[in-house]
Amino acid sequence: MSIIVKQLSKVYGEQQAVSDISFTLGKGEVVGFLGPNGAGKSTTMKMLTGYVPITSGEATVCGFNVATHPLEVRKRVGYLPEANPLYLDMYVREFLGFMAQVHNLGSNSQRRIDDIIALTGLTPEVSKKIQSLSKGYKQRVGLAQALIHDPEVLILDEPTNGFDPNQLDVIRDVVRNLGKEKTIVLSTHIMQEVEAMCNRVIIINKGKIVADDSLANLQQGGADNGYIQVSFGGQGPDETELLSIGGVTHVRQTDAHGWQLYTNDLEIVRKNLLQFALINNRNILSLQSNSQSLETIFRELTNKF
């Protein structure tokens, strides 16, 4: 596992910012780390990167304990903090060259800088001072410095802050492609960004984890709790036929022509249902899933605790 967190806590004076949280993240996971303001998201990220000491518990990144081997962890982590601290008087390429020196990239520096500039779409602004850039391009510079040393783990706190819709499309593609080979933890208040980029969601509220599941499962209401509402015309199938459809765990008839097909994988059942109807000459009048928006789920989970 790229990240292992065990009973991690952080206390500031009398305030419990993070309380006994545990989770593991593997390579190839793009995880949305969500929560309301003050929930403990940024504190957790700072503990994982070694910028804030851990009060109790343990965190390892790429096999290295954050508390005992912080430099080894930082070599393997790319971090974009929410504040995105940059050297505003430096030029874009100059700044990335400085960061390459910090990470001891040596003779590979210039090639890596060129690659990262192209990847993050900074080419048009590369000769400008950072202070003259728009907020969106400053965010791109922050992302570029997090990527410069080709880290195994990326921790991004509000990475799309300041982007316009066109820039969002570019960064979405960058994150999705990087997520095929790296572990990415992404915090944002924009639920659409999580739905577009993440395959897993962890929701924290008042320092405690209140949800940790795949995005698909959360939107279905949890494993074996999602269903497809289907209505047939004419001679519809019976219960036995519907239970034979791959992925269906149980069914409930809602009226003379309507059924709810329960499953832990809506997409598989939708596909198999359409194939079943075609093969058996069944006429589907309507088809709808009970998938919820992530925003709705977020509000329900953070308002009831």
Residue, then its C-alpha position, 0 to 999 in steps of 0.5 A: m500500500s502507498i499510504i497506511v494510516k492507523q488510528l491517526s490523531k492530532v490535538y491542538g491544545e484542547q482542540q481535537a482536529v483529527s480523531d483516531i482515523s484509519f485508512t489505506l490507499g493503494k497505487g492507482e487510486v484517485v481518492g477524493f478527501l472531503g469534509p466541511n471547513g474545519a473537519g480535519k482534511s488539511t491537517t491530515m494532509k499536513m501530517l501525511t507530508g510531515y509538515v505537522p507532527i502527529t499527536s498519536g497513531e501512525a502513518t506510513v507513505c511508500g513504506f516509510n514512517v512519516a514520524t521517523h523518516p520524514l525526508e524519505v517520505r518527502k522524496r516520494v510525495g508531491y504536495l500542493p497545499e491549499a495556500n500554494p506558496l510560490y516565489l512570486d519574484m521568480y520566473v516560471r522556468e527559474f522556479l521549476g529549476f530551483m525545485a529540481q535542484v531541491h530534489n537533486l534531479g541533476s542532469n535530468s533536470q532540464r528534460r524533466i522541467d520541459d516535460i512538466i511544463a508541457l504536461t501542466g499547460l504552462t508553455p505560454e507563460v513559461s517566460k513570465k514572472i509568477q507574480s504576473l500570472s492569473k490565479g489559475y496559472k499560479q495553480r498550474v505552477g504549484l501543480a508543476q512543482a508537486l510533480i517535478h520529481d515524479p513522486e509516487v504519491l500526490i497530495l493535492d489540497e484544493p488543486t483546481n482553485g482559480f481554474d476556468p472551465n477550459q483549464l479544468d478540463v486540462i487538469r482533469d485529464v492530467v489527474r486522471n492519467l497520473g492516477k493510473e500509475k500514482t496514488i492521488v489524494l485530492s481535497t476539494h469543495i467542488m463535488q463535480e471535480v470529485e465525480a469527474m476525477c476520483n474512483r474512491v471517496i473518504i469523507i471526514n467530519k469533526g475529525k472522524i471518518v464518516a464514509d470510505d467507499s468507492l464513488a459508485n457504491l456511495q452513489q448507490g447508497g452502499a453495497d447491495n443497496g442500489y437498485i434499478q427501477v424498470s417498467f415493462g410493457g406487455q407480457g413482462p418477466d416474472e421474478t425468477e427470470l429477473l433474478s437470473i440477470g447477472g448482478v441482480t441480488h434480489v427484486r421487488q415488484t412495485d406495480a403490475h409492470g414495474w420492478q426494482l432490481y437490487t445490485n451492488d453494480l448498477e452499470i453491470v445490471r443495466k447492461n445485462l438487463l438490456q441484453f436480457a430484454l433483447i434476447n427475450n423480446r421484452n419491451i422496456l418502457s422506462l429505466q432509472s437508477n437510484s444513484q445519488s449526487l455526491e453533493t447530496i450524500f455529502r450533506e446527509l453525512t456531514n449534517k447528521f453527525 
